[in-house]
Amino acid sequence: MTNVDVVYKYGAVPTESAALAIARLREVYGVRKVGFLEAEKTVRVEYDATRLTEPVIHQLLRRAGLDVVERVQLYTIPPPPEPVVAV
């Protein structure tokens, strides 16, 4: 099992029916946690990457009725180190 987190920003506040549908995402095999940060307008989904992929999670949220705006980058890949030139 490989747990992965993905965070999305959303636009409009979810309606009651959308919130109930999003809460039911935990019933999908492989989804471990779903959490909202209302102040930042983000939703975080923890899922098993051996069962699901990020595009599938995105589609599940959209189908539940969440207005997904963009994916939040959780980390940045550092640039490769500059080669050392021997003098």
HTML snippet that shows the backbone in 3Dmol.js (N, CA, C, O; Angstrom):
<script src="https://3Dmol.org/build/3Dmol-min.js"></script>
<div id="view" style="width:600px;height:400px;position:relative"></div>
<script>
const pdb = `
ATOM      1  N   MET A   1       0.846  -1.171   0.000  1.00  0.00           N
ATOM      2  CA  MET A   1       0.000   0.000   0.000  1.00  0.00           C
ATOM      3  C   MET A   1       0.893   1.236   0.000  1.00  0.00           C
ATOM      4  O   MET A   1       1.827   1.344   0.794  1.00  0.00           O
ATOM      5  N   THR A   2       0.590   2.160  -0.899  1.00  0.00           N
ATOM      6  CA  THR A   2       1.319   3.412  -1.021  1.00  0.00           C
ATOM      7  C   THR A   2       0.343   4.558  -0.830  1.00  0.00           C
ATOM      8  O   THR A   2      -0.471   4.847  -1.706  1.00  0.00           O
ATOM      9  N   ASN A   3       0.432   5.213   0.334  1.00  0.00           N
ATOM     10  CA  ASN A   3      -0.473   6.331   0.605  1.00  0.00           C
ATOM     11  C   ASN A   3       0.062   7.607  -0.016  1.00  0.00           C
ATOM     12  O   ASN A   3       1.237   7.945   0.126  1.00  0.00           O
ATOM     13  N   VAL A   4      -0.822   8.306  -0.706  1.00  0.00           N
ATOM     14  CA  VAL A   4      -0.474   9.555  -1.378  1.00  0.00           C
ATOM     15  C   VAL A   4      -1.527  10.590  -1.017  1.00  0.00           C
ATOM     16  O   VAL A   4      -2.713  10.274  -0.926  1.00  0.00           O
ATOM     17  N   ASP A   5      -1.085  11.837  -0.811  1.00  0.00           N
ATOM     18  CA  ASP A   5      -2.007  12.945  -0.578  1.00  0.00           C
ATOM     19  C   ASP A   5      -2.048  13.827  -1.813  1.00  0.00           C
ATOM     20  O   ASP A   5      -1.026  14.055  -2.459  1.00  0.00           O
ATOM     21  N   VAL A   6      -3.229  14.319  -2.134  1.00  0.00           N
ATOM     22  CA  VAL A   6      -3.395  15.294  -3.197  1.00  0.00           C
ATOM     23  C   VAL A   6      -4.311  16.386  -2.659  1.00  0.00           C
ATOM     24  O   VAL A   6      -5.296  16.110  -1.976  1.00  0.00           O
ATOM     25  N   VAL A   7      -3.965  17.637  -2.983  1.00  0.00           N
ATOM     26  CA  VAL A   7      -4.737  18.778  -2.491  1.00  0.00           C
ATOM     27  C   VAL A   7      -5.216  19.583  -3.698  1.00  0.00           C
ATOM     28  O   VAL A   7      -4.462  19.840  -4.636  1.00  0.00           O
ATOM     29  N   TYR A   8      -6.497  19.975  -3.647  1.00  0.00           N
ATOM     30  CA  TYR A   8      -7.093  20.784  -4.710  1.00  0.00           C
ATOM     31  C   TYR A   8      -7.703  22.038  -4.108  1.00  0.00           C
ATOM     32  O   TYR A   8      -8.253  22.007  -3.007  1.00  0.00           O
ATOM     33  N   LYS A   9      -7.600  23.146  -4.840  1.00  0.00           N
ATOM     34  CA  LYS A   9      -8.341  24.357  -4.507  1.00  0.00           C
ATOM     35  C   LYS A   9      -9.701  24.249  -5.177  1.00  0.00           C
ATOM     36  O   LYS A   9      -9.824  23.730  -6.287  1.00  0.00           O
ATOM     37  N   TYR A  10     -10.721  24.748  -4.485  1.00  0.00           N
ATOM     38  CA  TYR A  10     -12.046  24.745  -5.077  1.00  0.00           C
ATOM     39  C   TYR A  10     -12.584  26.160  -5.107  1.00  0.00           C
ATOM     40  O   TYR A  10     -12.173  27.004  -4.312  1.00  0.00           O
ATOM     41  N   GLY A  11     -13.505  26.422  -6.025  1.00  0.00           N
ATOM     42  CA  GLY A  11     -14.063  27.757  -6.195  1.00  0.00           C
ATOM     43  C   GLY A  11     -15.262  27.986  -5.303  1.00  0.00           C
ATOM     44  O   GLY A  11     -15.138  28.572  -4.228  1.00  0.00           O
ATOM     45  N   ALA A  12     -16.410  27.531  -5.737  1.00  0.00           N
ATOM     46  CA  ALA A  12     -17.645  27.736  -4.987  1.00  0.00           C
ATOM     47  C   ALA A  12     -17.712  26.775  -3.807  1.00  0.00           C
ATOM     48  O   ALA A  12     -17.250  25.637  -3.884  1.00  0.00           O
ATOM     49  N   VAL A  13     -18.296  27.258  -2.715  1.00  0.00           N
ATOM     50  CA  VAL A  13     -18.486  26.413  -1.539  1.00  0.00           C
ATOM     51  C   VAL A  13     -19.421  25.267  -1.922  1.00  0.00           C
ATOM     52  O   VAL A  13     -20.448  25.496  -2.562  1.00  0.00           O
ATOM     53  N   PRO A  14     -19.070  24.023  -1.533  1.00  0.00           N
ATOM     54  CA  PRO A  14     -19.908  22.890  -1.923  1.00  0.00           C
ATOM     55  C   PRO A  14     -21.318  22.993  -1.338  1.00  0.00           C
ATOM     56  O   PRO A  14     -21.509  23.425  -0.201  1.00  0.00           O
ATOM     57  N   THR A  15     -22.276  22.594  -2.129  1.00  0.00           N
ATOM     58  CA  THR A  15     -23.658  22.549  -1.659  1.00  0.00           C
ATOM     59  C   THR A  15     -23.808  21.378  -0.690  1.00  0.00           C
ATOM     60  O   THR A  15     -22.895  20.565  -0.542  1.00  0.00           O
ATOM     61  N   GLU A  16     -24.944  21.301  -0.043  1.00  0.00           N
ATOM     62  CA  GLU A  16     -25.166  20.208   0.909  1.00  0.00           C
ATOM     63  C   GLU A  16     -25.113  18.851   0.221  1.00  0.00           C
ATOM     64  O   GLU A  16     -24.534  17.903   0.752  1.00  0.00           O
ATOM     65  N   SER A  17     -25.712  18.757  -0.951  1.00  0.00           N
ATOM     66  CA  SER A  17     -25.695  17.477  -1.673  1.00  0.00           C
ATOM     67  C   SER A  17     -24.285  17.115  -2.133  1.00  0.00           C
ATOM     68  O   SER A  17     -23.905  15.944  -2.120  1.00  0.00           O
ATOM     69  N   ALA A  18     -23.510  18.124  -2.540  1.00  0.00           N
ATOM     70  CA  ALA A  18     -22.120  17.865  -2.936  1.00  0.00           C
ATOM     71  C   ALA A  18     -21.297  17.429  -1.723  1.00  0.00           C
ATOM     72  O   ALA A  18     -20.471  16.522  -1.828  1.00  0.00           O
ATOM     73  N   ALA A  19     -21.519  18.070  -0.577  1.00  0.00           N
ATOM     74  CA  ALA A  19     -20.776  17.703   0.636  1.00  0.00           C
ATOM     75  C   ALA A  19     -21.085  16.264   1.046  1.00  0.00           C
ATOM     76  O   ALA A  19     -20.190  15.534   1.472  1.00  0.00           O
ATOM     77  N   LEU A  20     -22.341  15.858   0.920  1.00  0.00           N
ATOM     78  CA  LEU A  20     -22.692  14.476   1.238  1.00  0.00           C
ATOM     79  C   LEU A  20     -22.055  13.497   0.256  1.00  0.00           C
ATOM     80  O   LEU A  20     -21.595  12.426   0.652  1.00  0.00           O
ATOM     81  N   ALA A  21     -22.029  13.865  -1.021  1.00  0.00           N
ATOM     82  CA  ALA A  21     -21.408  13.004  -2.031  1.00  0.00           C
ATOM     83  C   ALA A  21     -19.900  12.899  -1.800  1.00  0.00           C
ATOM     84  O   ALA A  21     -19.318  11.829  -1.976  1.00  0.00           O
ATOM     85  N   ILE A  22     -19.268  14.002  -1.409  1.00  0.00           N
ATOM     86  CA  ILE A  22     -17.827  13.986  -1.132  1.00  0.00           C
ATOM     87  C   ILE A  22     -17.541  13.134   0.100  1.00  0.00           C
ATOM     88  O   ILE A  22     -16.545  12.412   0.139  1.00  0.00           O
ATOM     89  N   ALA A  23     -18.410  13.216   1.105  1.00  0.00           N
ATOM     90  CA  ALA A  23     -18.230  12.393   2.305  1.00  0.00           C
ATOM     91  C   ALA A  23     -18.317  10.907   1.957  1.00  0.00           C
ATOM     92  O   ALA A  23     -17.647  10.081   2.576  1.00  0.00           O
ATOM     93  N   ARG A  24     -19.145  10.571   0.964  1.00  0.00           N
ATOM     94  CA  ARG A  24     -19.266   9.177   0.540  1.00  0.00           C
ATOM     95  C   ARG A  24     -18.058   8.689  -0.265  1.00  0.00           C
ATOM     96  O   ARG A  24     -17.956   7.497  -0.555  1.00  0.00           O
ATOM     97  N   LEU A  25     -17.141   9.596  -0.629  1.00  0.00           N
ATOM     98  CA  LEU A  25     -15.931   9.169  -1.355  1.00  0.00           C
ATOM     99  C   LEU A  25     -15.112   8.193  -0.528  1.00  0.00           C
ATOM    100  O   LEU A  25     -14.377   7.373  -1.078  1.00  0.00           O
ATOM    101  N   ARG A  26     -15.236   8.277   0.798  1.00  0.00           N
ATOM    102  CA  ARG A  26     -14.481   7.359   1.656  1.00  0.00           C
ATOM    103  C   ARG A  26     -14.928   5.910   1.457  1.00  0.00           C
ATOM    104  O   ARG A  26     -14.220   4.984   1.852  1.00  0.00           O
ATOM    105  N   GLU A  27     -16.085   5.711   0.854  1.00  0.00           N
ATOM    106  CA  GLU A  27     -16.561   4.364   0.568  1.00  0.00           C
ATOM    107  C   GLU A  27     -15.879   3.769  -0.661  1.00  0.00           C
ATOM    108  O   GLU A  27     -15.966   2.563  -0.894  1.00  0.00           O
ATOM    109  N   VAL A  28     -15.203   4.602  -1.448  1.00  0.00           N
ATOM    110  CA  VAL A  28     -14.481   4.116  -2.634  1.00  0.00           C
ATOM    111  C   VAL A  28     -13.240   3.373  -2.155  1.00  0.00           C
ATOM    112  O   VAL A  28     -12.454   3.896  -1.365  1.00  0.00           O
ATOM    113  N   TYR A  29     -13.076   2.153  -2.642  1.00  0.00           N
ATOM    114  CA  TYR A  29     -11.945   1.333  -2.231  1.00  0.00           C
ATOM    115  C   TYR A  29     -10.643   2.021  -2.641  1.00  0.00           C
ATOM    116  O   TYR A  29     -10.401   2.252  -3.825  1.00  0.00           O
ATOM    117  N   GLY A  30      -9.814   2.343  -1.655  1.00  0.00           N
ATOM    118  CA  GLY A  30      -8.544   3.014  -1.910  1.00  0.00           C
ATOM    119  C   GLY A  30      -8.503   4.431  -1.373  1.00  0.00           C
ATOM    120  O   GLY A  30      -7.415   4.959  -1.148  1.00  0.00           O
ATOM    121  N   VAL A  31      -9.650   5.071  -1.159  1.00  0.00           N
ATOM    122  CA  VAL A  31      -9.682   6.413  -0.571  1.00  0.00           C
ATOM    123  C   VAL A  31      -9.620   6.248   0.938  1.00  0.00           C
ATOM    124  O   VAL A  31     -10.458   5.568   1.529  1.00  0.00           O
ATOM    125  N   ARG A  32      -8.610   6.880   1.572  1.00  0.00           N
ATOM    126  CA  ARG A  32      -8.423   6.718   3.012  1.00  0.00           C
ATOM    127  C   ARG A  32      -9.011   7.873   3.814  1.00  0.00           C
ATOM    128  O   ARG A  32      -9.678   7.643   4.822  1.00  0.00           O
ATOM    129  N   LYS A  33      -8.776   9.112   3.384  1.00  0.00           N
ATOM    130  CA  LYS A  33      -9.259  10.271   4.124  1.00  0.00           C
ATOM    131  C   LYS A  33      -9.656  11.375   3.157  1.00  0.00           C
ATOM    132  O   LYS A  33      -9.092  11.493   2.070  1.00  0.00           O
ATOM    133  N   VAL A  34     -10.632  12.181   3.560  1.00  0.00           N
ATOM    134  CA  VAL A  34     -11.022  13.373   2.824  1.00  0.00           C
ATOM    135  C   VAL A  34     -11.194  14.475   3.855  1.00  0.00           C
ATOM    136  O   VAL A  34     -11.932  14.308   4.826  1.00  0.00           O
ATOM    137  N   GLY A  35     -10.514  15.606   3.650  1.00  0.00           N
ATOM    138  CA  GLY A  35     -10.622  16.706   4.602  1.00  0.00           C
ATOM    139  C   GLY A  35     -10.638  18.056   3.904  1.00  0.00           C
ATOM    140  O   GLY A  35     -10.004  18.244   2.866  1.00  0.00           O
ATOM    141  N   PHE A  36     -11.376  18.994   4.495  1.00  0.00           N
ATOM    142  CA  PHE A  36     -11.495  20.342   3.949  1.00  0.00           C
ATOM    143  C   PHE A  36     -10.803  21.348   4.850  1.00  0.00           C
ATOM    144  O   PHE A  36     -10.803  21.196   6.071  1.00  0.00           O
ATOM    145  N   LEU A  37     -10.214  22.376   4.254  1.00  0.00           N
ATOM    146  CA  LEU A  37      -9.764  23.578   4.954  1.00  0.00           C
ATOM    147  C   LEU A  37     -10.545  24.729   4.340  1.00  0.00           C
ATOM    148  O   LEU A  37     -10.190  25.237   3.276  1.00  0.00           O
ATOM    149  N   GLU A  38     -11.601  25.132   5.014  1.00  0.00           N
ATOM    150  CA  GLU A  38     -12.483  26.163   4.467  1.00  0.00           C
ATOM    151  C   GLU A  38     -11.785  27.501   4.304  1.00  0.00           C
ATOM    152  O   GLU A  38     -12.059  28.225   3.347  1.00  0.00           O
ATOM    153  N   ALA A  39     -10.871  27.850   5.236  1.00  0.00           N
ATOM    154  CA  ALA A  39     -10.182  29.136   5.162  1.00  0.00           C
ATOM    155  C   ALA A  39      -9.331  29.242   3.900  1.00  0.00           C
ATOM    156  O   ALA A  39      -9.231  30.314   3.303  1.00  0.00           O
ATOM    157  N   GLU A  40      -8.722  28.136   3.496  1.00  0.00           N
ATOM    158  CA  GLU A  40      -7.865  28.131   2.298  1.00  0.00           C
ATOM    159  C   GLU A  40      -8.614  27.660   1.051  1.00  0.00           C
ATOM    160  O   GLU A  40      -8.072  27.695  -0.054  1.00  0.00           O
ATOM    161  N   LYS A  41      -9.865  27.219   1.235  1.00  0.00           N
ATOM    162  CA  LYS A  41     -10.676  26.669   0.144  1.00  0.00           C
ATOM    163  C   LYS A  41      -9.955  25.514  -0.551  1.00  0.00           C
ATOM    164  O   LYS A  41      -9.816  25.485  -1.774  1.00  0.00           O
ATOM    165  N   THR A  42      -9.501  24.562   0.272  1.00  0.00           N
ATOM    166  CA  THR A  42      -8.824  23.392  -0.272  1.00  0.00           C
ATOM    167  C   THR A  42      -9.460  22.123   0.278  1.00  0.00           C
ATOM    168  O   THR A  42     -10.065  22.117   1.350  1.00  0.00           O
ATOM    169  N   VAL A  43      -9.304  21.052  -0.487  1.00  0.00           N
ATOM    170  CA  VAL A  43      -9.704  19.721  -0.058  1.00  0.00           C
ATOM    171  C   VAL A  43      -8.495  18.815  -0.231  1.00  0.00           C
ATOM    172  O   VAL A  43      -7.825  18.844  -1.264  1.00  0.00           O
ATOM    173  N   ARG A  44      -8.222  18.003   0.798  1.00  0.00           N
ATOM    174  CA  ARG A  44      -7.093  17.061   0.762  1.00  0.00           C
ATOM    175  C   ARG A  44      -7.661  15.654   0.768  1.00  0.00           C
ATOM    176  O   ARG A  44      -8.527  15.321   1.576  1.00  0.00           O
ATOM    177  N   VAL A  45      -7.161  14.834  -0.148  1.00  0.00           N
ATOM    178  CA  VAL A  45      -7.592  13.442  -0.235  1.00  0.00           C
ATOM    179  C   VAL A  45      -6.359  12.560  -0.088  1.00  0.00           C
ATOM    180  O   VAL A  45      -5.379  12.709  -0.818  1.00  0.00           O
ATOM    181  N   GLU A  46      -6.426  11.646   0.864  1.00  0.00           N
ATOM    182  CA  GLU A  46      -5.371  10.644   1.012  1.00  0.00           C
ATOM    183  C   GLU A  46      -5.898   9.360   0.391  1.00  0.00           C
ATOM    184  O   GLU A  46      -7.001   8.918   0.711  1.00  0.00           O
ATOM    185  N   TYR A  47      -5.113   8.763  -0.496  1.00  0.00           N
ATOM    186  CA  TYR A  47      -5.569   7.561  -1.196  1.00  0.00           C
ATOM    187  C   TYR A  47      -4.433   6.583  -1.385  1.00  0.00           C
ATOM    188  O   TYR A  47      -3.264   6.943  -1.247  1.00  0.00           O
ATOM    189  N   ASP A  48      -4.769   5.360  -1.698  1.00  0.00           N
ATOM    190  CA  ASP A  48      -3.810   4.290  -1.952  1.00  0.00           C
ATOM    191  C   ASP A  48      -3.449   4.322  -3.438  1.00  0.00           C
ATOM    192  O   ASP A  48      -4.286   4.039  -4.296  1.00  0.00           O
ATOM    193  N   ALA A  49      -2.209   4.665  -3.726  1.00  0.00           N
ATOM    194  CA  ALA A  49      -1.778   4.819  -5.117  1.00  0.00           C
ATOM    195  C   ALA A  49      -1.669   3.490  -5.853  1.00  0.00           C
ATOM    196  O   ALA A  49      -1.544   3.479  -7.077  1.00  0.00           O
ATOM    197  N   THR A  50      -1.712   2.370  -5.135  1.00  0.00           N
ATOM    198  CA  THR A  50      -1.719   1.086  -5.831  1.00  0.00           C
ATOM    199  C   THR A  50      -3.122   0.743  -6.339  1.00  0.00           C
ATOM    200  O   THR A  50      -3.285  -0.170  -7.149  1.00  0.00           O
ATOM    201  N   ARG A  51      -4.141   1.483  -5.858  1.00  0.00           N
ATOM    202  CA  ARG A  51      -5.528   1.237  -6.252  1.00  0.00           C
ATOM    203  C   ARG A  51      -6.096   2.332  -7.161  1.00  0.00           C
ATOM    204  O   ARG A  51      -6.887   2.053  -8.062  1.00  0.00           O
ATOM    205  N   LEU A  52      -5.683   3.581  -6.915  1.00  0.00           N
ATOM    206  CA  LEU A  52      -6.241   4.723  -7.631  1.00  0.00           C
ATOM    207  C   LEU A  52      -5.124   5.621  -8.145  1.00  0.00           C
ATOM    208  O   LEU A  52      -3.973   5.509  -7.722  1.00  0.00           O
ATOM    209  N   THR A  53      -5.482   6.515  -9.064  1.00  0.00           N
ATOM    210  CA  THR A  53      -4.527   7.502  -9.570  1.00  0.00           C
ATOM    211  C   THR A  53      -5.072   8.904  -9.292  1.00  0.00           C
ATOM    212  O   THR A  53      -6.250   9.071  -8.975  1.00  0.00           O
ATOM    213  N   GLU A  54      -4.210   9.893  -9.415  1.00  0.00           N
ATOM    214  CA  GLU A  54      -4.622  11.278  -9.163  1.00  0.00           C
ATOM    215  C   GLU A  54      -5.739  11.724 -10.104  1.00  0.00           C
ATOM    216  O   GLU A  54      -6.682  12.364  -9.638  1.00  0.00           O
ATOM    217  N   PRO A  55      -5.685  11.419 -11.408  1.00  0.00           N
ATOM    218  CA  PRO A  55      -6.807  11.816 -12.282  1.00  0.00           C
ATOM    219  C   PRO A  55      -8.142  11.184 -11.867  1.00  0.00           C
ATOM    220  O   PRO A  55      -9.194  11.799 -12.047  1.00  0.00           O
ATOM    221  N   VAL A  56      -8.112   9.984 -11.322  1.00  0.00           N
ATOM    222  CA  VAL A  56      -9.339   9.339 -10.862  1.00  0.00           C
ATOM    223  C   VAL A  56      -9.896  10.092  -9.656  1.00  0.00           C
ATOM    224  O   VAL A  56     -11.106  10.305  -9.572  1.00  0.00           O
ATOM    225  N   ILE A  57      -9.041  10.496  -8.725  1.00  0.00           N
ATOM    226  CA  ILE A  57      -9.472  11.271  -7.563  1.00  0.00           C
ATOM    227  C   ILE A  57     -10.083  12.595  -8.022  1.00  0.00           C
ATOM    228  O   ILE A  57     -11.138  13.000  -7.535  1.00  0.00           O
ATOM    229  N   HIS A  58      -9.418  13.258  -8.954  1.00  0.00           N
ATOM    230  CA  HIS A  58      -9.925  14.517  -9.501  1.00  0.00           C
ATOM    231  C   HIS A  58     -11.320  14.322 -10.088  1.00  0.00           C
ATOM    232  O   HIS A  58     -12.220  15.124  -9.837  1.00  0.00           O
ATOM    233  N   GLN A  59     -11.496  13.273 -10.858  1.00  0.00           N
ATOM    234  CA  GLN A  59     -12.785  13.006 -11.493  1.00  0.00           C
ATOM    235  C   GLN A  59     -13.860  12.666 -10.459  1.00  0.00           C
ATOM    236  O   GLN A  59     -15.013  13.066 -10.618  1.00  0.00           O
ATOM    237  N   LEU A  60     -13.498  11.931  -9.400  1.00  0.00           N
ATOM    238  CA  LEU A  60     -14.455  11.609  -8.346  1.00  0.00           C
ATOM    239  C   LEU A  60     -14.959  12.879  -7.657  1.00  0.00           C
ATOM    240  O   LEU A  60     -16.149  13.005  -7.372  1.00  0.00           O
ATOM    241  N   LEU A  61     -14.048  13.817  -7.392  1.00  0.00           N
ATOM    242  CA  LEU A  61     -14.442  15.074  -6.763  1.00  0.00           C
ATOM    243  C   LEU A  61     -15.350  15.890  -7.679  1.00  0.00           C
ATOM    244  O   LEU A  61     -16.347  16.455  -7.232  1.00  0.00           O
ATOM    245  N   ARG A  62     -15.000  15.948  -8.961  1.00  0.00           N
ATOM    246  CA  ARG A  62     -15.825  16.692  -9.917  1.00  0.00           C
ATOM    247  C   ARG A  62     -17.224  16.078 -10.037  1.00  0.00           C
ATOM    248  O   ARG A  62     -18.223  16.797 -10.062  1.00  0.00           O
ATOM    249  N   ARG A  63     -17.286  14.763 -10.109  1.00  0.00           N
ATOM    250  CA  ARG A  63     -18.580  14.093 -10.231  1.00  0.00           C
ATOM    251  C   ARG A  63     -19.423  14.243  -8.971  1.00  0.00           C
ATOM    252  O   ARG A  63     -20.652  14.202  -9.030  1.00  0.00           O
ATOM    253  N   ALA A  64     -18.751  14.419  -7.819  1.00  0.00           N
ATOM    254  CA  ALA A  64     -19.487  14.637  -6.569  1.00  0.00           C
ATOM    255  C   ALA A  64     -20.078  16.036  -6.513  1.00  0.00           C
ATOM    256  O   ALA A  64     -20.946  16.310  -5.684  1.00  0.00           O
ATOM    257  N   GLY A  65     -19.615  16.926  -7.390  1.00  0.00           N
ATOM    258  CA  GLY A  65     -20.170  18.269  -7.440  1.00  0.00           C
ATOM    259  C   GLY A  65     -19.256  19.355  -6.908  1.00  0.00           C
ATOM    260  O   GLY A  65     -19.690  20.495  -6.742  1.00  0.00           O
ATOM    261  N   LEU A  66     -18.002  19.030  -6.636  1.00  0.00           N
ATOM    262  CA  LEU A  66     -17.060  20.040  -6.148  1.00  0.00           C
ATOM    263  C   LEU A  66     -16.496  20.833  -7.324  1.00  0.00           C
ATOM    264  O   LEU A  66     -16.115  20.262  -8.347  1.00  0.00           O
ATOM    265  N   ASP A  67     -16.448  22.146  -7.165  1.00  0.00           N
ATOM    266  CA  ASP A  67     -15.917  23.047  -8.197  1.00  0.00           C
ATOM    267  C   ASP A  67     -14.392  23.097  -8.072  1.00  0.00           C
ATOM    268  O   ASP A  67     -13.838  24.034  -7.497  1.00  0.00           O
ATOM    269  N   VAL A  68     -13.723  22.080  -8.613  1.00  0.00           N
ATOM    270  CA  VAL A  68     -12.262  21.991  -8.527  1.00  0.00           C
ATOM    271  C   VAL A  68     -11.653  23.021  -9.464  1.00  0.00           C
ATOM    272  O   VAL A  68     -11.952  23.042 -10.658  1.00  0.00           O
ATOM    273  N   VAL A  69     -10.782  23.889  -8.906  1.00  0.00           N
ATOM    274  CA  VAL A  69     -10.157  24.941  -9.697  1.00  0.00           C
ATOM    275  C   VAL A  69      -8.766  24.527 -10.149  1.00  0.00           C
ATOM    276  O   VAL A  69      -8.431  24.630 -11.329  1.00  0.00           O
ATOM    277  N   GLU A  70      -7.953  24.056  -9.199  1.00  0.00           N
ATOM    278  CA  GLU A  70      -6.585  23.664  -9.548  1.00  0.00           C
ATOM    279  C   GLU A  70      -6.025  22.717  -8.512  1.00  0.00           C
ATOM    280  O   GLU A  70      -6.517  22.644  -7.386  1.00  0.00           O
ATOM    281  N   ARG A  71      -4.995  21.994  -8.899  1.00  0.00           N
ATOM    282  CA  ARG A  71      -4.268  21.129  -7.977  1.00  0.00           C
ATOM    283  C   ARG A  71      -3.184  21.954  -7.294  1.00  0.00           C
ATOM    284  O   ARG A  71      -2.497  22.748  -7.937  1.00  0.00           O
ATOM    285  N   VAL A  72      -3.039  21.762  -5.999  1.00  0.00           N
ATOM    286  CA  VAL A  72      -2.025  22.479  -5.226  1.00  0.00           C
ATOM    287  C   VAL A  72      -0.758  21.635  -5.209  1.00  0.00           C
ATOM    288  O   VAL A  72      -0.792  20.450  -4.874  1.00  0.00           O
ATOM    289  N   GLN A  73       0.353  22.254  -5.571  1.00  0.00           N
ATOM    290  CA  GLN A  73       1.641  21.566  -5.561  1.00  0.00           C
ATOM    291  C   GLN A  73       2.118  21.475  -4.119  1.00  0.00           C
ATOM    292  O   GLN A  73       2.324  22.504  -3.476  1.00  0.00           O
ATOM    293  N   LEU A  74       2.298  20.264  -3.599  1.00  0.00           N
ATOM    294  CA  LEU A  74       2.692  20.081  -2.206  1.00  0.00           C
ATOM    295  C   LEU A  74       4.185  20.226  -1.986  1.00  0.00           C
ATOM    296  O   LEU A  74       4.627  20.497  -0.869  1.00  0.00           O
ATOM    297  N   TYR A  75       4.958  20.050  -3.031  1.00  0.00           N
ATOM    298  CA  TYR A  75       6.409  20.189  -2.917  1.00  0.00           C
ATOM    299  C   TYR A  75       6.962  20.592  -4.272  1.00  0.00           C
ATOM    300  O   TYR A  75       6.304  20.438  -5.301  1.00  0.00           O
ATOM    301  N   THR A  76       8.172  21.105  -4.254  1.00  0.00           N
ATOM    302  CA  THR A  76       8.851  21.441  -5.510  1.00  0.00           C
ATOM    303  C   THR A  76      10.096  20.578  -5.632  1.00  0.00           C
ATOM    304  O   THR A  76      10.757  20.268  -4.641  1.00  0.00           O
ATOM    305  N   ILE A  77      10.393  20.209  -6.826  1.00  0.00           N
ATOM    306  CA  ILE A  77      11.594  19.412  -7.078  1.00  0.00           C
ATOM    307  C   ILE A  77      12.769  20.371  -7.203  1.00  0.00           C
ATOM    308  O   ILE A  77      12.752  21.268  -8.047  1.00  0.00           O
ATOM    309  N   PRO A  78      13.791  20.189  -6.367  1.00  0.00           N
ATOM    310  CA  PRO A  78      14.920  21.108  -6.437  1.00  0.00           C
ATOM    311  C   PRO A  78      15.692  20.927  -7.745  1.00  0.00           C
ATOM    312  O   PRO A  78      15.742  19.827  -8.296  1.00  0.00           O
ATOM    313  N   PRO A  79      16.290  22.006  -8.234  1.00  0.00           N
ATOM    314  CA  PRO A  79      17.073  21.887  -9.466  1.00  0.00           C
ATOM    315  C   PRO A  79      18.315  21.034  -9.191  1.00  0.00           C
ATOM    316  O   PRO A  79      18.776  20.953  -8.053  1.00  0.00           O
ATOM    317  N   PRO A  80      18.845  20.409 -10.219  1.00  0.00           N
ATOM    318  CA  PRO A  80      20.050  19.599 -10.015  1.00  0.00           C
ATOM    319  C   PRO A  80      21.226  20.498  -9.635  1.00  0.00           C
ATOM    320  O   PRO A  80      21.292  21.654 -10.053  1.00  0.00           O
ATOM    321  N   PRO A  81      22.152  19.960  -8.842  1.00  0.00           N
ATOM    322  CA  PRO A  81      23.305  20.784  -8.454  1.00  0.00           C
ATOM    323  C   PRO A  81      24.180  21.112  -9.657  1.00  0.00           C
ATOM    324  O   PRO A  81      24.280  20.337 -10.608  1.00  0.00           O
ATOM    325  N   GLU A  82      24.798  22.261  -9.590  1.00  0.00           N
ATOM    326  CA  GLU A  82      25.692  22.659 -10.677  1.00  0.00           C
ATOM    327  C   GLU A  82      26.955  21.798 -10.627  1.00  0.00           C
ATOM    328  O   GLU A  82      27.460  21.498  -9.545  1.00  0.00           O
ATOM    329  N   PRO A  83      27.457  21.407 -11.781  1.00  0.00           N
ATOM    330  CA  PRO A  83      28.656  20.573 -11.803  1.00  0.00           C
ATOM    331  C   PRO A  83      29.877  21.354 -11.264  1.00  0.00           C
ATOM    332  O   PRO A  83      30.041  22.549 -11.510  1.00  0.00           O
ATOM    333  N   VAL A  84      30.700  20.635 -10.538  1.00  0.00           N
ATOM    334  CA  VAL A  84      31.904  21.233  -9.998  1.00  0.00           C
ATOM    335  C   VAL A  84      32.987  21.140 -11.055  1.00  0.00           C
ATOM    336  O   VAL A  84      33.265  20.065 -11.588  1.00  0.00           O
ATOM    337  N   VAL A  85      33.599  22.287 -11.353  1.00  0.00           N
ATOM    338  CA  VAL A  85      34.650  22.334 -12.364  1.00  0.00           C
ATOM    339  C   VAL A  85      35.993  22.260 -11.651  1.00  0.00           C
ATOM    340  O   VAL A  85      36.305  23.102 -10.810  1.00  0.00           O
ATOM    341  N   ALA A  86      36.779  21.254 -11.989  1.00  0.00           N
ATOM    342  CA  ALA A  86      38.102  21.090 -11.377  1.00  0.00           C
ATOM    343  C   ALA A  86      39.076  22.082 -12.025  1.00  0.00           C
ATOM    344  O   ALA A  86      39.139  22.208 -13.248  1.00  0.00           O
ATOM    345  N   VAL A  87      39.812  22.761 -11.192  1.00  0.00           N
ATOM    346  CA  VAL A  87      40.774  23.752 -11.708  1.00  0.00           C
ATOM    347  C   VAL A  87      42.174  23.223 -11.626  1.00  0.00           C
ATOM    348  O   VAL A  87      43.118  23.912 -12.013  1.00  0.00           O
TER     349      VAL A  87
END
`;
const viewer = $3Dmol.createViewer("view");
viewer.addModel(pdb, "pdb");
viewer.setStyle({}, {cartoon: {color: "spectrum"}});
viewer.zoomTo();
viewer.render();
</script>
